[in-house]
Amino acid sequence: MANQTNTGNPKVDLAYRRKKSKEEMKYQVVSFVLMIFLTLLAFLAVGAEMSKLFIVPVIILMAVVQCIFQLYYFMHMNHKGHEVPSLFLFSGLAVGLITILAFTTIIWW
């Protein structure tokens, strides 16, 4: 193959693709480390035998954050051209969370 580093075409430019791949891998590693950290925090919170009224909302919040990380970075929702699928995905997530919240409030009160 010929030297394709200075063509100016992002589809052909090897240096551009390597730079983008390196940046994306960095973001994925950072989000993976954050998810492991959130998981460890959840285990520590349960292991510390704190009040269930504190632990349950905190664990649910950490799970939501992990879901967003997974959708945004591991499912590549941060790339261009994924606006419509992400709109539907996050709309469904919002409807699901509102439904869970509604049924939870009905049961608790």
DOZADREN-602505 format. One line per 8 residues: number of its first residue (from 1); their letters; for each residue x, y, z of C-alpha. Coordinates in Angstrom, 3 decimals, always signed. Example, Ala and Ser with C-alpha at 12.3 -4.5 7.8 and 13.67 -1.06 7.14 Angstrom:
# residues 2
1> AS> +12.300 -4.500 +7.800 ~ +13.670 -1.060 +7.140
***
This chain:
# residues 109
1> MANQTNTG> +0.000 +0.000 +0.000 ~ +1.187 +3.518 -0.693 ~ +1.881 +6.054 +2.029 ~ -1.579 +7.355 +2.941 ~ -0.783 +9.678 +5.832 ~ -1.166 +13.037 +4.035 ~ -4.200 +12.541 +1.807 ~ -6.549 +14.739 +3.834
9> NPKVDLAY> -9.312 +12.157 +3.467 ~ -10.362 +10.862 +6.931 ~ -11.409 +7.515 +5.474 ~ -8.006 +6.935 +3.970 ~ -5.736 +8.854 +6.308 ~ -4.005 +6.237 +8.404 ~ -2.601 +8.693 +10.953 ~ -6.049 +10.170 +11.508
17> RRKKSKEE> -7.585 +6.736 +12.070 ~ -4.831 +5.758 +14.498 ~ -5.294 +8.973 +16.461 ~ -9.061 +8.489 +16.652 ~ -8.688 +4.841 +17.673 ~ -6.234 +5.803 +20.390 ~ -8.586 +8.491 +21.753 ~ -11.561 +6.130 +21.693
25> MKYQVVSF> -9.619 +3.397 +23.473 ~ -8.575 +5.921 +26.124 ~ -12.209 +6.895 +26.726 ~ -13.265 +3.264 +26.938 ~ -10.525 +2.414 +29.446 ~ -11.379 +5.442 +31.596 ~ -15.104 +4.605 +31.591 ~ -14.316 +0.949 +32.372
33> VLMIFLTL> -12.189 +1.999 +35.358 ~ -14.981 +4.302 +36.553 ~ -17.507 +1.473 +36.294 ~ -15.240 -0.851 +38.288 ~ -14.841 +1.913 +40.892 ~ -18.625 +2.367 +41.125 ~ -19.048 -1.390 +41.519 ~ -16.499 -1.466 +44.321
41> LAFLAVGA> -18.279 +1.437 +46.026 ~ -21.549 -0.487 +45.856 ~ -19.948 -3.569 +47.423 ~ -18.317 -1.453 +50.128 ~ -21.614 +0.274 +50.918 ~ -23.374 -3.052 +51.338 ~ -20.460 -4.498 +53.299 ~ -20.454 -1.545 +55.677
49> EMSKLFIV> -23.977 -2.514 +56.753 ~ -25.384 +0.968 +56.369 ~ -29.084 +1.760 +56.441 ~ -31.065 +0.228 +53.596 ~ -32.833 +3.545 +53.079 ~ -29.441 +5.011 +52.165 ~ -27.872 +2.079 +50.316 ~ -30.709 +1.250 +47.899
57> PVIILMAV> -30.997 +4.725 +46.281 ~ -27.216 +5.065 +46.097 ~ -26.844 +1.684 +44.375 ~ -29.652 +2.519 +41.953 ~ -27.986 +5.845 +41.148 ~ -24.653 +4.123 +40.528 ~ -26.391 +1.566 +38.283 ~ -27.948 +4.344 +36.214
65> VQCIFQLY> -24.551 +6.027 +35.841 ~ -23.037 +2.714 +34.739 ~ -25.804 +2.202 +32.180 ~ -25.147 +5.633 +30.730 ~ -21.411 +4.925 +30.530 ~ -22.052 +1.624 +28.788 ~ -24.477 +3.106 +26.291 ~ -22.410 +6.173 +25.586
73> YFMHMNHK> -18.955 +4.641 +25.256 ~ -19.240 +0.875 +24.778 ~ -22.250 +1.048 +22.456 ~ -20.628 +3.987 +20.575 ~ -23.540 +6.378 +21.068 ~ -21.056 +9.262 +21.154 ~ -20.301 +8.897 +17.422 ~ -21.905 +10.990 +14.733
81> GHEVPSLF> -24.898 +9.424 +13.030 ~ -26.253 +7.778 +16.183 ~ -28.544 +10.616 +17.216 ~ -31.844 +8.907 +16.338 ~ -30.992 +5.561 +18.001 ~ -29.788 +7.395 +21.095 ~ -32.966 +9.481 +21.167 ~ -35.089 +6.324 +21.134
89> LFSGLAVG> -32.839 +4.551 +23.619 ~ -32.831 +7.381 +26.142 ~ -36.550 +8.024 +25.626 ~ -37.243 +4.377 +26.426 ~ -34.967 +4.618 +29.428 ~ -36.849 +7.694 +30.656 ~ -40.220 +5.975 +30.214 ~ -38.945 +2.904 +32.048
97> LITILAFT> -37.567 +4.947 +34.933 ~ -40.763 +6.971 +35.238 ~ -42.780 +3.748 +35.255 ~ -40.605 +2.235 +37.968 ~ -40.832 +5.449 +39.978 ~ -44.621 +5.553 +39.600 ~ -45.095 +1.952 +40.729 ~ -42.622 +2.424 +43.561
105> TIIWW> -44.487 +5.445 +44.876 ~ -47.802 +3.611 +44.592 ~ -46.444 +0.743 +46.692 ~ -44.650 +2.868 +49.288 ~ -47.394 +5.423 +49.931
***
